[in-house]
Amino acid sequence: MARRRIGQEDLIARPEPRAASSLAELAALLDWTEIDRHLAGISAAVKGEPGWPPLALF
């Protein structure tokens, strides 16, 4: 089961500080690893292009 790499990891490594937003505060409250674990059962088709990561779609 193939998954796309979406390249969003680079957005975290910004040298300049950013003001915290309400979404950043919400993201800090969520256990993304646990959510990703629950979404792991969503599979991609065997044929065709790689699917988007379920956590990114969530």
Contacts in CASP RR format, 6 or more apart in sequence:
PFRMAT RR
TARGET T0000
AUTHOR 0000-0000-0000
METHOD contacts of the structure
MODEL  1
MARRRIGQEDLIARPEPRAASSLAELAALLDWTEIDRHLAGISAAVKGEP
GWPPLALF
1 43 0 8 1.000
1 44 0 8 1.000
1 46 0 8 1.000
2 44 0 8 1.000
2 50 0 8 1.000
2 51 0 8 1.000
3 44 0 8 1.000
3 50 0 8 1.000
3 51 0 8 1.000
3 52 0 8 1.000
3 53 0 8 1.000
4 49 0 8 1.000
4 50 0 8 1.000
4 51 0 8 1.000
4 52 0 8 1.000
4 53 0 8 1.000
6 52 0 8 1.000
6 53 0 8 1.000
6 56 0 8 1.000
8 56 0 8 1.000
32 55 0 8 1.000
35 55 0 8 1.000
35 58 0 8 1.000
36 54 0 8 1.000
36 55 0 8 1.000
39 54 0 8 1.000
39 55 0 8 1.000
39 58 0 8 1.000
40 54 0 8 1.000
41 54 0 8 1.000
42 54 0 8 1.000
44 50 0 8 1.000
44 51 0 8 1.000
45 51 0 8 1.000
END
